[in-house]
Protein backbone atom coordinates (compact mmCIF):
# COMPACT_ATOMS: atom_id res chain seq x y z
CA UNK A 1 0.00 0.00 0.00
CA UNK A 2 2.86 2.39 0.76
CA UNK A 3 4.13 2.44 -2.84
CA UNK A 4 0.60 3.02 -4.05
CA UNK A 5 0.21 5.97 -1.69
CA UNK A 6 3.44 7.49 -3.02
CA UNK A 7 2.22 7.01 -6.59
CA UNK A 8 -1.10 8.67 -5.71
CA UNK A 9 0.62 11.71 -4.20
CA UNK A 10 2.92 12.10 -7.18
CA UNK A 11 0.04 11.61 -9.63
CA UNK A 12 -2.04 14.21 -7.78
CA UNK A 13 0.77 16.76 -7.94
CA UNK A 14 1.24 16.09 -11.66
CA UNK A 15 -2.49 16.61 -12.27
CA UNK A 16 -2.51 19.89 -10.35
CA UNK A 17 0.52 21.10 -12.32
CA UNK A 18 -1.13 20.07 -15.58
CA UNK A 19 -4.16 22.18 -14.63
CA UNK A 20 -1.87 25.21 -14.45
CA UNK A 21 -1.40 25.54 -10.72
CA UNK A 22 2.23 26.26 -9.86
CA UNK A 23 2.15 26.83 -6.09
CA UNK A 24 1.67 23.52 -4.29
CA UNK A 25 1.37 22.82 -0.57
CA UNK A 26 1.50 19.27 0.79
CA UNK A 27 -0.17 18.89 4.19
CA UNK A 28 1.64 16.34 6.39
CA UNK A 29 -0.55 16.88 9.47
CA UNK A 30 -1.82 13.29 9.42
CA UNK A 31 1.48 11.69 8.43
CA UNK A 32 3.18 10.17 11.50
CA UNK A 33 6.49 9.31 9.80
CA UNK A 34 8.28 9.15 6.46
CA UNK A 35 10.69 6.60 5.08
CA UNK A 36 13.07 7.02 2.15
CA UNK A 37 10.30 6.28 -0.33
CA UNK A 38 8.10 9.04 1.09
CA UNK A 39 10.98 11.50 1.08
CA UNK A 40 11.76 10.53 -2.51
CA UNK A 41 8.15 11.19 -3.47
CA UNK A 42 8.19 14.64 -1.89
CA UNK A 43 11.48 15.53 -3.54
CA UNK A 44 10.23 14.29 -6.92
CA UNK A 45 7.10 16.39 -6.56
CA UNK A 46 9.18 19.42 -5.59
CA UNK A 47 11.49 18.94 -8.56
CA UNK A 48 8.60 18.75 -11.03
CA UNK A 49 6.99 21.82 -9.52
CA UNK A 50 10.19 23.88 -9.63
CA UNK A 51 10.97 22.72 -13.18
CA UNK A 52 7.61 24.16 -14.23
CA UNK A 53 8.36 27.50 -12.59
CA UNK A 54 6.42 26.89 -9.40
CA UNK A 55 7.02 26.53 -5.71
CA UNK A 56 6.48 23.53 -3.48
CA UNK A 57 5.90 23.76 0.26
CA UNK A 58 5.45 21.24 3.04
CA UNK A 59 3.11 22.12 5.88
CA UNK A 60 2.29 20.77 9.32
CA UNK A 61 5.07 18.18 9.53
CA UNK A 62 5.38 16.77 13.03
CA UNK A 63 8.55 17.13 15.09
CA UNK A 64 9.87 13.70 14.06
CA UNK A 65 9.55 14.46 10.34
CA UNK A 66 10.95 17.98 10.76
CA UNK A 67 13.99 16.54 12.56
CA UNK A 68 14.43 14.04 9.72
CA UNK A 69 14.34 16.86 7.14
CA UNK A 70 16.90 18.77 9.21
CA UNK A 71 19.20 15.76 9.62
CA UNK A 72 19.10 15.07 5.88
CA UNK A 73 19.64 18.80 5.19
CA UNK A 74 16.42 18.91 3.17
CA UNK A 75 15.51 22.16 4.90
CA UNK A 76 17.83 23.84 2.40
CA UNK A 77 15.57 22.82 -0.50
CA UNK A 78 12.13 22.30 1.05
CA UNK A 79 9.99 25.19 2.19
CA UNK A 80 8.58 24.13 5.57
CA UNK A 81 5.70 25.85 7.34
CA UNK A 82 3.97 25.03 10.62
CA UNK A 83 0.49 25.22 9.10
CA UNK A 84 -1.18 24.97 5.71
CA UNK A 85 -2.51 28.52 6.09
CA UNK A 86 0.99 29.90 6.65
CA UNK A 87 2.32 27.98 3.65
CA UNK A 88 -0.48 29.20 1.40
CA UNK A 89 -0.01 32.77 2.59
CA UNK A 90 3.74 32.65 1.96
CA UNK A 91 3.28 31.26 -1.55
CA UNK A 92 0.55 33.79 -2.36
CA UNK A 93 2.64 36.71 -1.12
CA UNK A 94 5.49 35.65 -3.38
CA UNK A 95 3.16 35.25 -6.34
CA UNK A 96 1.67 38.71 -5.80
CA UNK A 97 5.15 40.19 -5.79
CA UNK A 98 4.93 41.16 -2.11
N, C-alpha and C positions, 0 to 999 in steps of 0.2 A: 504493500500500500504506500510506503514511503516514496518510492520512485514515482508512483502515479501522482502523488501529491505534488512533487517537484515539477513533474511535467505539466500539471494543471496550472500551477503558479506561472511557469514560464509561458505557457500558451495564453493565459489571461493577459499577461503583460504584452505579449506580441499583438494580441487583438486590440488592446487599448491603443498601442502605438499605431497600428494600422488605421484606426479610426481618427487619427490626427492628434491625439492627446500626447503631449511631450513631457509633462510634469507628473511623475508617478510616485505615490506614497504606498509603501507596503506596511500594513499594520501587524505587528508581531505580538500584540497584547495577549493573545490566547496561545502563543507558542511557548511551551515550557523550556525547550532546549533545541539546539541545532547541531547536526553533525556535519561532516565535510560535504556531503551531498547537498544539504540545505544551504550551506554557505556558497557552494558552487552555483546553485540555482540563483541565489540573490546576486552574486557577482555577474553571472551571465545576463540577468535581467538589467542590471545597472549598465553593463557594457552596451547592450542593444539600445538602451534609452539614450545614453550619451552619444553613441554613434549617429543617432538620428537628431541630434541637437537638443536633447532634452536633459532633464535632471531626474534623479532617482533618490528617494529618501526612504529611510527606515524609521518607523515610529513605534513607540511603546515597547521596546525590547526590555525584557526583565534584566535584573542585575547580572545574572549568570551569562546571558547572551552578550550583554554589553561588555563584560569582562573578557569574554572570548574574542569579541571584535578588537578590543584593546590589545590583548595578548598577541593576536595575529597581525596587528598593525593595520587593520582594515578601517580604522577610524580616520586614516589619511585619505581614503577614497570613498567611504560611505558617509552620507549625510545622516546623522542620527539626531532624532528629536524625541523628547519625553512623551509627547502626545501626537495624535494624528492632527489635531487642530493646529498645533504649533508648526508641524511639518508643512501642512497646506498653506498656512499663512506665510511661512518663509519662502516657499516656492512661488506663491502668488506675488509677493513683494518683489522678488527678483524678476518675474515676468513683466510686471508693470513698470520696471525700471526704477523702482524705489531703492 
